[in-house]
Amino acid sequence: MADEVVHRAPTLGSTDGRHPDDESMVAFLVVLWLAVIADGDARTSRIPNVTVWPGLCAVFATATMTPTVGVAATVAALPYAICHRAGWCGGGDVKLAGVCGGLVVHWDVALVLVGSAALAAALVLAASPRRRALPHGPFLVAVTLPLAALL
């Protein structure tokens, strides 16, 4: 029996180097999804509900088990909600900010996220004097990805 070798088929969650684990697959899909949203917003200045609602639902579901996710999502979305009310950004930006805040998990990191995205957008606007407005989605995504990766 000691000389017997058991061969098992690798599974999606295996860590034998031949297959990615579940977390890597989810992270890849989230990055891909965020890239699609950022690209669409950059091209059309719109974030359709159909693209952002799945992430928002995932954040809400996660927040029921991990309240810090809900707090971070709220902290990130609130400044965008105020700006939306003033007509400075769209509703898609508010929802995407909530998702991005949920992805960074911590309320203080969510503040850094919103501040950094706003600063980046302001710098790009200052560098291109002919532009009067920019889509916020690409900036939110560009700041979220490294912040979420660091956590």
MARTOR-689698 format. One record per atom (N, C-alpha, C, O): residue in three letters; x, y, z. Coordinates in Angstrom, 1 decimal. Atoms other than C-alpha are relative to their C-alpha. Last residue first. Example, Ala and Ser with C-alpha at 12.3 -4.5 7.8 and 13.67 -1.06 7.14 Angstrom:
// MARTOR-689698
<pt ser <-0.9 -1.1 0.0>>
<pt ser <13.7 -1.1 7.1>>
<pt ser <-0.8 1.1 0.8>>
<pt ser <-0.3 2.2 0.9>>
<pt ala <0.9 -1.2 0.0>>
<pt ala <12.3 -4.5 7.8>>
<pt ala <0.9 1.2 0.0>>
<pt ala <1.9 1.2 0.7>>
//
This chain:
// MARTOR-689698
<pt leu <0.7 0.5 -1.2>>
<pt leu <-5.2 44.7 0.4>>
<pt leu <-0.1 -1.5 0.1>>
<pt leu <-0.6 -2.0 1.1>>
<pt leu <-0.9 -0.2 -1.2>>
<pt leu <-2.6 45.9 -2.1>>
<pt leu <-0.6 -0.6 1.3>>
<pt leu <0.1 -0.8 2.3>>
<pt ala <-1.1 1.0 0.1>>
<pt ala <-4.5 44.5 -5.1>>
<pt ala <0.9 0.0 1.3>>
<pt ala <1.5 -1.0 1.7>>
<pt ala <0.5 1.3 -0.3>>
<pt ala <-7.6 46.4 -4.1>>
<pt ala <1.1 -1.1 0.0>>
<pt ala <1.0 -2.0 0.8>>
<pt leu <0.4 0.0 -1.4>>
<pt leu <-5.7 49.7 -4.1>>
<pt leu <-0.5 -1.4 0.5>>
<pt leu <-0.1 -1.9 1.5>>
<pt pro <-1.2 0.1 -0.8>>
<pt pro <-4.0 48.9 -7.4>>
<pt pro <-0.3 0.0 1.5>>
<pt pro <0.3 -0.7 2.3>>
<pt leu <-0.7 1.2 0.2>>
<pt leu <-7.3 48.1 -9.1>>
<pt leu <1.3 -0.1 0.8>>
<pt leu <1.5 -1.2 1.5>>
<pt thr <0.5 1.1 -0.8>>
<pt thr <-9.4 50.8 -7.5>>
<pt thr <0.9 -1.2 -0.2>>
<pt thr <1.2 -1.9 0.8>>
<pt val <-0.4 -0.1 -1.4>>
<pt val <-7.4 53.7 -8.8>>
<pt val <-0.4 -1.2 0.8>>
<pt val <0.4 -1.6 1.7>>
<pt ala <-1.5 -0.1 0.0>>
<pt ala <-7.6 52.9 -12.5>>
<pt ala <0.5 0.1 1.4>>
<pt ala <1.6 -0.4 1.7>>
<pt val <-0.6 1.4 0.3>>
<pt val <-11.2 51.7 -12.1>>
<pt val <1.5 0.1 0.1>>
<pt val <2.1 -0.8 0.8>>
<pt leu <0.3 0.9 -1.1>>
<pt leu <-12.3 55.0 -10.5>>
<pt leu <0.6 -1.4 -0.1>>
<pt leu <1.2 -1.9 0.8>>
<pt phe <-0.8 -0.4 -1.1>>
<pt phe <-10.4 57.0 -13.1>>
<pt phe <-0.3 -0.9 1.2>>
<pt phe <0.6 -1.3 2.0>>
<pt pro <-1.3 0.5 0.2>>
<pt pro <-11.9 55.0 -16.0>>
<pt pro <1.0 0.4 1.2>>
<pt pro <1.9 -0.3 1.5>>
<pt gly <-0.2 1.5 -0.1>>
<pt gly <-15.4 55.5 -14.6>>
<pt gly <1.5 -0.4 -0.2>>
<pt gly <2.0 -1.2 0.6>>
<pt his <-0.7 0.3 -1.2>>
<pt his <-15.2 59.3 -14.1>>
<pt his <0.3 -1.5 0.1>>
<pt his <1.3 -1.9 0.9>>
<pt pro <0.7 1.1 -0.6>>
<pt pro <-16.0 60.3 -17.7>>
<pt pro <0.8 -0.4 1.3>>
<pt pro <2.0 -0.5 1.2>>
<pt leu <-0.6 1.3 0.3>>
<pt leu <-14.4 63.7 -18.4>>
<pt leu <-0.9 -1.1 0.7>>
<pt leu <-1.5 -0.8 1.7>>
<pt ala <0.5 1.1 -0.8>>
<pt ala <-15.8 67.2 -18.7>>
<pt ala <0.7 -1.3 -0.4>>
<pt ala <1.2 -1.4 -1.5>>
<pt arg <0.8 -0.5 -1.1>>
<pt arg <-14.9 70.6 -20.0>>
<pt arg <-0.4 -1.0 1.0>>
<pt arg <-0.8 -0.8 2.1>>
<pt arg <1.0 0.9 -0.6>>
<pt arg <-12.1 69.6 -22.3>>
<pt arg <-0.7 0.7 1.1>>
<pt arg <-0.1 1.4 2.0>>
<pt arg <1.2 0.0 0.9>>
<pt arg <-10.3 72.4 -24.3>>
<pt arg <-1.1 -0.9 0.6>>
<pt arg <-2.3 -0.7 0.2>>
<pt pro <0.9 -1.1 -0.3>>
<pt pro <-7.9 73.0 -21.4>>
<pt pro <-1.2 0.1 -0.9>>
<pt pro <-2.2 0.8 -0.6>>
<pt ser <0.7 -0.1 1.3>>
<pt ser <-6.4 69.5 -21.6>>
<pt ser <-1.0 1.1 0.2>>
<pt ser <-2.2 0.9 0.4>>
<pt ala <-1.0 0.1 1.1>>
<pt ala <-3.7 69.4 -18.8>>
<pt ala <-0.7 0.1 -1.4>>
<pt ala <0.0 0.3 -2.4>>
<pt ala <-0.9 -1.2 0.0>>
<pt ala <-6.1 70.8 -16.2>>
<pt ala <1.0 -0.1 -1.2>>
<pt ala <1.4 1.0 -1.7>>
<pt leu <0.7 -1.2 0.5>>
<pt leu <-8.7 68.2 -17.1>>
<pt leu <0.9 1.2 -0.1>>
<pt leu <0.8 2.0 -1.1>>
<pt val <0.2 0.2 1.5>>
<pt val <-6.2 65.4 -16.8>>
<pt val <-0.7 1.2 -0.5>>
<pt val <-0.4 1.6 -1.6>>
<pt leu <-1.3 -0.2 0.7>>
<pt leu <-5.1 66.8 -13.4>>
<pt leu <-0.1 -0.2 -1.5>>
<pt leu <0.5 0.6 -2.3>>
<pt ala <-0.3 -1.4 0.0>>
<pt ala <-8.7 67.1 -12.2>>
<pt ala <1.4 0.3 -0.7>>
<pt ala <1.5 1.3 -1.4>>
<pt ala <0.9 -0.6 1.0>>
<pt ala <-9.5 63.5 -13.2>>
<pt ala <0.3 1.5 -0.1>>
<pt ala <0.4 2.1 -1.2>>
<pt ala <-0.5 0.5 1.3>>
<pt ala <-6.4 62.2 -11.3>>
<pt ala <-0.9 0.7 -1.1>>
<pt ala <-0.3 1.2 -2.1>>
<pt leu <-1.2 -0.7 0.3>>
<pt leu <-7.4 64.3 -8.3>>
<pt leu <0.6 -0.4 -1.4>>
<pt leu <1.0 0.5 -2.1>>
<pt ala <0.3 -1.4 0.2>>
<pt ala <-10.9 63.0 -8.3>>
<pt ala <1.2 0.8 -0.4>>
<pt ala <1.2 1.6 -1.3>>
<pt ala <0.7 0.0 1.3>>
<pt ala <-9.8 59.4 -8.7>>
<pt ala <-0.3 1.4 -0.3>>
<pt ala <-0.2 1.8 -1.5>>
<pt ser <-1.0 0.2 1.0>>
<pt ser <-7.3 59.9 -5.8>>
<pt ser <-0.6 0.0 -1.4>>
<pt ser <0.0 0.6 -2.4>>
<pt gly <-0.8 -1.2 0.1>>
<pt gly <-9.9 61.5 -3.5>>
<pt gly <1.1 -0.2 -1.2>>
<pt gly <1.3 0.8 -1.9>>
<pt val <0.8 -1.1 0.5>>
<pt val <-12.4 58.8 -4.2>>
<pt val <0.9 1.2 -0.2>>
<pt val <0.8 1.9 -1.2>>
<pt leu <0.5 0.4 1.4>>
<pt leu <-10.0 55.9 -3.7>>
<pt leu <-0.7 1.2 -0.6>>
<pt leu <-0.3 1.6 -1.7>>
<pt val <-1.2 -0.1 0.8>>
<pt val <-8.3 57.5 -0.6>>
<pt val <-0.4 -0.2 -1.5>>
<pt val <0.1 0.5 -2.4>>
<pt leu <-0.2 -1.4 0.1>>
<pt leu <-11.8 57.8 0.9>>
<pt leu <1.2 0.3 -0.9>>
<pt leu <1.2 1.3 -1.7>>
<pt ala <1.0 -0.6 0.9>>
<pt ala <-12.5 54.2 0.1>>
<pt ala <0.1 1.5 -0.2>>
<pt ala <-0.1 2.0 -1.3>>
<pt val <-0.5 0.3 1.4>>
<pt val <-9.2 53.2 1.7>>
<pt val <-1.0 0.6 -1.0>>
<pt val <-0.6 1.0 -2.1>>
<pt asp <-1.1 -1.0 0.2>>
<pt asp <-10.5 54.9 4.9>>
<pt asp <0.7 -0.2 -1.4>>
<pt asp <1.1 0.8 -2.0>>
<pt trp <0.6 -1.3 0.3>>
<pt trp <-13.8 53.0 4.6>>
<pt trp <1.1 1.0 -0.2>>
<pt trp <1.0 1.9 -1.0>>
<pt his <-0.2 -0.9 -1.2>>
<pt his <-12.1 49.6 4.3>>
<pt his <-0.5 1.4 -0.4>>
<pt his <-0.2 1.9 -1.4>>
<pt val <0.4 0.5 -1.3>>
<pt val <-13.3 46.9 1.8>>
<pt val <0.0 1.0 1.2>>
<pt val <-0.9 0.9 2.0>>
<pt val <-1.1 -0.3 -0.9>>
<pt val <-11.4 48.0 -1.3>>
<pt val <-0.2 -0.2 1.5>>
<pt val <0.7 -0.1 2.3>>
<pt leu <-1.1 0.9 0.4>>
<pt leu <-13.9 46.1 -3.5>>
<pt leu <1.3 0.4 0.9>>
<pt leu <2.1 -0.5 1.1>>
<pt gly <0.1 1.3 -0.6>>
<pt gly <-16.8 47.7 -1.7>>
<pt gly <1.2 -0.9 -0.3>>
<pt gly <1.5 -1.8 0.5>>
<pt gly <-0.2 -0.1 -1.5>>
<pt gly <-15.6 51.1 -2.5>>
<pt gly <-0.1 -1.3 0.7>>
<pt gly <0.6 -1.6 1.6>>
<pt cys <-1.5 -0.2 -0.2>>
<pt cys <-15.2 50.2 -6.2>>
<pt cys <0.3 0.1 1.5>>
<pt cys <1.3 -0.5 2.0>>
<pt val <-0.6 1.3 0.3>>
<pt val <-18.8 48.9 -6.2>>
<pt val <1.5 0.1 0.3>>
<pt val <2.0 -0.8 1.0>>
<pt gly <0.4 0.9 -1.0>>
<pt gly <-20.1 52.0 -4.6>>
<pt gly <0.6 -1.3 -0.1>>
<pt gly <1.1 -1.9 0.8>>
<pt ala <-0.8 -0.4 -1.1>>
<pt ala <-18.1 54.2 -7.0>>
<pt ala <-0.3 -0.9 1.2>>
<pt ala <0.5 -1.3 2.0>>
<pt leu <-1.3 0.6 0.2>>
<pt leu <-19.6 52.2 -9.9>>
<pt leu <0.9 0.4 1.2>>
<pt leu <1.7 -0.4 1.7>>
<pt lys <0.1 1.4 -0.2>>
<pt lys <-23.1 53.0 -8.6>>
<pt lys <1.4 -0.7 -0.1>>
<pt lys <1.7 -1.5 0.7>>
<pt val <0.3 0.2 -1.4>>
<pt val <-22.4 56.7 -8.3>>
<pt val <0.0 -1.5 0.3>>
<pt val <0.6 -1.9 1.3>>
<pt asp <-1.2 -0.2 -0.8>>
<pt asp <-20.6 56.8 -11.6>>
<pt asp <-0.3 -0.2 1.5>>
<pt asp <0.6 -0.7 2.2>>
<pt gly <-0.9 1.2 0.2>>
<pt gly <-23.6 55.1 -13.3>>
<pt gly <1.3 0.2 0.8>>
<pt gly <1.9 -0.7 1.4>>
<pt gly <0.4 1.1 -0.9>>
<pt gly <-25.8 57.8 -11.9>>
<pt gly <0.8 -1.2 0.0>>
<pt gly <1.0 -1.9 1.0>>
<pt gly <1.1 0.8 0.3>>
<pt gly <-23.9 60.5 -13.8>>
<pt gly <-0.3 -1.0 1.1>>
<pt gly <0.5 -1.3 2.0>>
<pt cys <-0.3 1.3 0.4>>
<pt cys <-21.6 63.2 -12.7>>
<pt cys <-1.3 -0.8 -0.2>>
<pt cys <-2.3 -0.3 0.2>>
<pt trp <-1.4 0.0 0.4>>
<pt trp <-21.5 67.0 -12.1>>
<pt trp <0.4 -1.4 -0.4>>
<pt trp <1.5 -1.6 -1.0>>
<pt gly <-0.1 0.1 1.5>>
<pt gly <-25.3 67.5 -12.1>>
<pt gly <1.4 -0.1 -0.5>>
<pt gly <1.7 0.1 -1.7>>
<pt ala <-0.3 -1.4 0.6>>
<pt ala <-25.5 68.8 -8.5>>
<pt ala <0.2 0.0 -1.5>>
<pt ala <0.4 1.0 -2.1>>
<pt arg <1.2 -0.9 -0.3>>
<pt arg <-27.4 65.6 -7.4>>
<pt arg <0.3 1.4 -0.5>>
<pt arg <-0.6 2.1 -0.9>>
<pt his <1.1 0.4 1.0>>
<pt his <-24.8 63.5 -9.2>>
<pt his <-1.1 1.0 0.3>>
<pt his <-1.8 1.5 -0.7>>
<pt cys <-0.3 -0.5 1.3>>
<pt cys <-22.0 65.3 -7.3>>
<pt cys <-1.1 -0.2 -1.0>>
<pt cys <-1.3 0.6 -1.9>>
<pt ile <0.1 -1.4 -0.1>>
<pt ile <-23.7 64.5 -4.0>>
<pt ile <0.3 0.7 -1.3>>
<pt ile <-0.4 1.6 -1.7>>
<pt ala <1.4 -0.3 0.0>>
<pt ala <-24.1 60.9 -5.1>>
<pt ala <-0.3 1.5 0.2>>
<pt ala <-1.2 2.1 -0.4>>
<pt tyr <0.5 0.1 1.3>>
<pt tyr <-20.5 60.8 -6.1>>
<pt tyr <-1.5 0.3 -0.1>>
<pt tyr <-2.0 0.9 -1.0>>
<pt pro <-0.4 -1.2 0.7>>
<pt pro <-19.4 62.0 -2.7>>
<pt pro <-0.5 0.0 -1.4>>
<pt pro <-0.9 1.1 -1.9>>
<pt leu <0.6 -1.2 -0.5>>
<pt leu <-21.6 59.3 -1.1>>
<pt leu <0.5 1.3 -0.7>>
<pt leu <-0.4 2.1 -1.1>>
<pt ala <1.1 -0.4 0.8>>
<pt ala <-20.6 56.4 -3.3>>
<pt ala <-0.5 1.4 0.4>>
<pt ala <-1.0 2.1 -0.4>>
<pt ala <-0.5 -0.3 1.4>>
<pt ala <-17.1 55.9 -1.8>>
<pt ala <-1.1 0.5 -0.8>>
<pt ala <-0.9 1.4 -1.7>>
<pt val <-1.0 -1.1 0.0>>
<pt val <-18.2 56.1 1.8>>
<pt val <0.4 0.4 -1.4>>
<pt val <0.6 1.6 -1.6>>
<pt thr <0.8 -1.3 -0.3>>
<pt thr <-21.3 54.0 1.1>>
<pt thr <1.0 1.2 0.0>>
<pt thr <0.6 2.2 -0.5>>
<pt ala <0.8 -0.3 1.2>>
<pt ala <-19.2 51.2 -0.5>>
<pt ala <-0.7 1.3 0.2>>
<pt ala <-0.8 2.1 -0.8>>
<pt ala <-0.9 -0.4 1.0>>
<pt ala <-16.7 51.3 2.4>>
<pt ala <-0.7 0.4 -1.3>>
<pt ala <-0.4 1.4 -1.9>>
<pt val <-0.4 -1.3 -0.4>>
<pt val <-19.5 51.0 4.9>>
<pt val <0.9 0.6 -1.0>>
<pt val <0.8 1.8 -1.4>>
<pt gly <1.1 -1.0 0.2>>
<pt gly <-21.1 48.2 3.0>>
<pt gly <0.4 1.4 0.4>>
<pt gly <0.0 2.3 -0.2>>
<pt val <0.1 -0.2 1.4>>
<pt val <-17.7 46.3 2.8>>
<pt val <-1.2 1.0 -0.3>>
<pt val <-1.0 1.9 -1.2>>
<pt thr <-1.0 -1.0 0.4>>
<pt thr <-17.1 46.9 6.5>>
<pt thr <-0.1 0.3 -1.5>>
<pt thr <0.2 1.3 -2.0>>
<pt pro <0.5 -1.4 -0.1>>
<pt pro <-20.4 45.1 7.2>>
<pt pro <1.0 1.1 -0.5>>
<pt pro <0.6 2.1 -1.0>>
<pt thr <-1.2 -0.8 -0.4>>
<pt thr <-19.0 41.7 6.1>>
<pt thr <-0.4 1.5 -0.1>>
<pt thr <-0.3 2.2 -1.1>>
<pt met <-0.8 0.8 -0.8>>
<pt met <-21.9 39.2 5.8>>
<pt met <1.3 0.7 0.6>>
<pt met <1.8 0.4 1.6>>
<pt thr <0.8 0.6 -1.0>>
<pt thr <-24.6 41.5 4.6>>
<pt thr <0.8 -0.9 1.0>>
<pt thr <0.4 -1.1 2.1>>
<pt ala <0.1 -0.9 -1.1>>
<pt ala <-22.0 43.6 2.9>>
<pt ala <-0.9 -0.6 1.1>>
<pt ala <-0.8 -0.2 2.3>>
<pt thr <-1.2 0.1 -0.8>>
<pt thr <-21.1 40.7 0.6>>
<pt thr <-0.2 0.8 1.3>>
<pt thr <0.3 0.4 2.4>>
<pt ala <0.1 1.3 -0.5>>
<pt ala <-24.7 40.6 -0.8>>
<pt ala <1.2 -0.2 1.0>>
<pt ala <1.0 -0.8 2.1>>
<pt phe <1.1 0.0 -1.0>>
<pt phe <-24.7 44.4 -1.2>>
<pt phe <0.0 -1.4 0.6>>
<pt phe <-0.2 -1.5 1.9>>
<pt val <-0.4 -0.8 -1.1>>
<pt val <-21.3 44.2 -3.0>>
<pt val <-1.0 0.0 1.1>>
<pt val <-0.7 -0.2 2.3>>
<pt ala <-1.0 0.8 -0.7>>
<pt ala <-22.4 41.4 -5.2>>
<pt ala <0.5 0.7 1.2>>
<pt ala <0.7 0.1 2.2>>
<pt cys <0.7 1.1 -0.7>>
<pt cys <-25.6 43.3 -6.1>>
<pt cys <1.0 -0.9 0.8>>
<pt cys <0.7 -1.3 1.9>>
<pt leu <0.7 -0.7 -1.1>>
<pt leu <-23.5 46.4 -7.0>>
<pt leu <-0.7 -1.1 0.8>>
<pt leu <-0.7 -1.0 2.1>>
<pt gly <-1.0 -0.3 -1.0>>
<pt gly <-21.2 44.2 -9.2>>
<pt gly <-0.6 0.7 1.3>>
<pt gly <-0.2 0.4 2.4>>
<pt pro <-0.5 1.3 -0.5>>
<pt pro <-24.2 42.7 -11.1>>
<pt pro <1.1 0.3 1.1>>
<pt pro <1.0 -0.4 2.2>>
<pt trp <0.9 0.6 -1.0>>
<pt trp <-25.8 46.2 -11.4>>
<pt trp <0.5 -1.3 0.6>>
<pt trp <0.4 -1.6 1.8>>
<pt val <-0.5 -0.3 -1.3>>
<pt val <-22.8 47.8 -13.2>>
<pt val <-0.9 -0.7 1.1>>
<pt val <-0.3 -0.9 2.2>>
<pt thr <-1.4 0.4 -0.2>>
<pt thr <-23.1 46.4 -16.7>>
<pt thr <0.4 0.2 1.5>>
<pt thr <1.3 -0.6 2.0>>
<pt val <-0.1 1.5 0.3>>
<pt val <-26.9 46.3 -17.1>>
<pt val <1.5 -0.4 0.3>>
<pt val <1.7 -1.6 0.6>>
<pt asn <0.4 0.7 -1.2>>
<pt asn <-27.1 49.8 -15.5>>
<pt asn <0.3 -1.5 -0.2>>
<pt asn <0.7 -2.2 0.8>>
<pt pro <1.3 0.6 0.0>>
<pt pro <-25.2 51.3 -18.4>>
<pt pro <-0.3 -0.8 1.2>>
<pt pro <0.6 -1.5 1.7>>
<pt ile <-0.1 1.3 -0.7>>
<pt ile <-22.2 53.3 -17.6>>
<pt ile <-1.3 -0.6 0.1>>
<pt ile <-2.1 -0.2 1.0>>
<pt arg <1.2 0.6 -0.7>>
<pt arg <-22.1 56.3 -20.0>>
<pt arg <0.4 -1.4 0.6>>
<pt arg <1.3 -2.1 0.1>>
<pt ser <0.4 -0.8 -1.1>>
<pt ser <-19.5 58.7 -21.3>>
<pt ser <-1.2 -0.5 0.7>>
<pt ser <-2.0 0.3 1.3>>
<pt thr <1.4 -0.5 0.2>>
<pt thr <-19.5 56.8 -24.6>>
<pt thr <-0.4 1.0 1.1>>
<pt thr <-1.5 1.6 1.0>>
<pt arg <0.4 -0.2 1.4>>
<pt arg <-15.8 55.8 -25.3>>
<pt arg <-1.4 0.8 -0.1>>
<pt arg <-1.6 1.5 -1.0>>
<pt ala <-1.0 -0.9 0.7>>
<pt ala <-14.3 56.3 -21.8>>
<pt ala <-0.5 0.3 -1.4>>
<pt ala <-0.3 1.4 -1.9>>
<pt asp <0.2 -1.4 -0.6>>
<pt asp <-17.4 54.9 -20.1>>
<pt asp <0.9 1.0 -0.8>>
<pt asp <0.5 2.1 -1.1>>
<pt gly <1.3 -0.5 0.5>>
<pt gly <-17.3 51.8 -22.3>>
<pt gly <-0.3 1.4 0.4>>
<pt gly <-0.8 2.2 -0.4>>
<pt asp <-0.1 -0.2 1.5>>
<pt asp <-13.6 51.3 -21.7>>
<pt asp <-1.3 0.6 -0.5>>
<pt asp <-1.3 1.5 -1.3>>
<pt ala <-0.9 -1.1 0.2>>
<pt ala <-14.0 51.7 -17.9>>
<pt ala <0.1 0.4 -1.5>>
<pt ala <0.0 1.6 -1.9>>
<pt ile <0.8 -1.2 -0.4>>
<pt ile <-17.0 49.3 -17.8>>
<pt ile <0.9 1.3 -0.3>>
<pt ile <0.3 2.3 -0.8>>
<pt val <1.1 -0.2 1.0>>
<pt val <-15.1 46.7 -19.9>>
<pt val <-0.8 1.2 0.4>>
<pt val <-1.2 2.0 -0.5>>
<pt ala <-0.6 -0.5 1.2>>
<pt ala <-12.0 47.1 -17.7>>
<pt ala <-1.1 0.3 -1.1>>
<pt ala <-1.0 1.3 -1.8>>
<pt leu <-0.3 -1.5 -0.2>>
<pt leu <-14.1 46.7 -14.6>>
<pt leu <0.7 0.6 -1.2>>
<pt leu <0.4 1.8 -1.5>>
<pt trp <1.3 -0.7 -0.1>>
<pt trp <-15.5 43.4 -15.9>>
<pt trp <0.2 1.5 0.2>>
<pt trp <-0.4 2.3 -0.5>>
<pt leu <0.5 0.0 1.4>>
<pt leu <-12.0 42.1 -16.9>>
<pt leu <-1.3 0.8 0.0>>
<pt leu <-1.5 1.7 -0.9>>
<pt val <-0.9 -0.9 0.7>>
<pt val <-10.6 43.0 -13.4>>
<pt val <-0.5 0.2 -1.5>>
<pt val <-0.6 1.3 -2.0>>
<pt val <0.3 -1.4 -0.6>>
<pt val <-13.6 41.3 -11.7>>
<pt val <0.8 1.0 -0.8>>
<pt val <0.3 2.1 -1.2>>
<pt leu <1.3 -0.4 0.6>>
<pt leu <-13.2 38.2 -14.0>>
<pt leu <-0.4 1.4 0.5>>
<pt leu <-1.0 2.2 -0.3>>
<pt phe <-0.1 -0.3 1.4>>
<pt phe <-9.5 38.0 -13.2>>
<pt phe <-1.3 0.4 -0.6>>
<pt phe <-1.3 1.4 -1.4>>
<pt ala <-0.7 -1.3 0.2>>
<pt ala <-10.1 38.4 -9.5>>
<pt ala <0.2 0.3 -1.4>>
<pt ala <0.0 1.5 -1.8>>
<pt val <0.9 -1.1 -0.3>>
<pt val <-12.7 35.6 -9.6>>
<pt val <0.7 1.4 -0.2>>
<pt val <0.1 2.3 -0.7>>
<pt met <1.0 -0.1 1.0>>
<pt met <-10.4 33.3 -11.4>>
<pt met <-0.9 1.1 0.2>>
<pt met <-1.3 1.9 -0.7>>
<pt ser <-0.7 -0.6 1.2>>
<pt ser <-7.5 34.0 -9.1>>
<pt ser <-1.0 0.2 -1.1>>
<pt ser <-1.0 1.2 -1.8>>
<pt glu <-0.2 -1.4 -0.3>>
<pt glu <-9.7 33.4 -6.0>>
<pt glu <0.6 0.7 -1.2>>
<pt glu <0.2 1.8 -1.6>>
<pt asp <1.3 -0.8 0.1>>
<pt asp <-10.9 30.1 -7.4>>
<pt asp <0.2 1.5 0.2>>
<pt asp <-0.4 2.2 -0.6>>
<pt asp <0.9 0.2 -1.1>>
<pt asp <-7.4 28.7 -7.9>>
<pt asp <-1.2 0.9 -0.2>>
<pt asp <-1.3 1.8 -1.0>>
<pt pro <0.1 -1.1 -0.9>>
<pt pro <-5.7 28.7 -11.3>>
<pt pro <-1.0 -0.4 1.1>>
<pt pro <-1.9 -1.2 1.0>>
<pt his <1.3 -0.6 0.1>>
<pt his <-4.9 25.3 -12.8>>
<pt his <-0.1 1.2 1.0>>
<pt his <0.4 1.1 2.1>>
<pt arg <0.5 0.3 1.4>>
<pt arg <-1.6 23.6 -13.6>>
<pt arg <-1.3 0.7 -0.2>>
<pt arg <-1.7 1.0 -1.3>>
<pt gly <-0.7 -0.7 1.0>>
<pt gly <0.4 25.0 -10.7>>
<pt gly <-0.6 -0.2 -1.4>>
<pt gly <-0.3 0.6 -2.3>>
<pt asp <-1.1 0.7 0.6>>
<pt asp <-0.7 22.3 -8.3>>
<pt asp <0.8 0.7 -1.1>>
<pt asp <1.7 0.1 -1.7>>
<pt thr <-1.1 -0.9 -0.1>>
<pt thr <-2.9 24.7 -6.3>>
<pt thr <1.3 -0.8 -0.5>>
<pt thr <2.4 -0.5 0.0>>
<pt ser <-1.2 0.7 -0.4>>
<pt ser <-6.2 23.0 -7.1>>
<pt ser <1.2 1.0 0.0>>
<pt ser <1.1 2.1 -0.7>>
<pt gly <-0.6 -0.6 -1.2>>
<pt gly <-9.4 25.0 -6.9>>
<pt gly <1.4 -0.6 0.3>>
<pt gly <1.9 -0.3 1.4>>
<pt leu <-0.2 -1.4 0.2>>
<pt leu <-10.4 24.3 -10.5>>
<pt leu <0.7 0.7 1.2>>
<pt leu <1.4 1.6 1.0>>
<pt thr <1.2 -0.7 0.0>>
<pt thr <-9.8 20.6 -10.0>>
<pt thr <0.3 1.5 -0.2>>
<pt thr <1.4 1.9 -0.2>>
<pt pro <0.0 -1.3 -0.6>>
<pt pro <-6.9 18.4 -10.9>>
<pt pro <-1.4 0.7 -0.1>>
<pt pro <-2.1 0.5 -1.1>>
<pt ala <0.1 -1.0 1.0>>
<pt ala <-7.7 14.8 -11.6>>
<pt ala <0.0 1.4 0.7>>
<pt ala <-0.6 1.6 1.7>>
<pt arg <1.3 -0.7 0.0>>
<pt arg <-6.4 12.6 -8.9>>
<pt arg <0.0 1.0 -1.1>>
<pt arg <1.0 1.7 -1.5>>
<pt his <0.0 -1.1 1.0>>
<pt his <-3.6 10.1 -9.2>>
<pt his <-1.4 0.5 0.0>>
<pt his <-2.4 -0.2 -0.1>>
<pt val <1.4 -0.4 0.4>>
<pt val <-3.0 7.9 -6.2>>
<pt val <0.1 1.2 -0.9>>
<pt val <0.6 2.2 -0.5>>
<pt val <0.1 -1.4 0.3>>
<pt val <0.4 6.2 -6.0>>
<pt val <-1.5 0.3 -0.5>>
<pt val <-2.0 -0.4 -1.3>>
<pt glu <1.1 -0.3 0.9>>
<pt glu <0.7 2.8 -4.3>>
<pt glu <-0.1 1.6 -0.2>>
<pt glu <-0.1 2.3 0.8>>
<pt asp <-0.5 -0.3 1.3>>
<pt asp <4.1 2.1 -2.8>>
<pt asp <-1.1 0.5 -1.0>>
<pt asp <-0.8 0.9 -2.1>>
<pt ala <-0.8 -1.2 -0.1>>
<pt ala <2.8 2.4 0.7>>
<pt ala <0.6 0.4 -1.3>>
<pt ala <0.9 1.6 -1.6>>
<pt met <0.8 -1.2 0.0>>
<pt met <0.0 0.0 0.0>>
<pt met <0.9 1.3 0.0>>
<pt met <0.5 2.2 -0.6>>
//
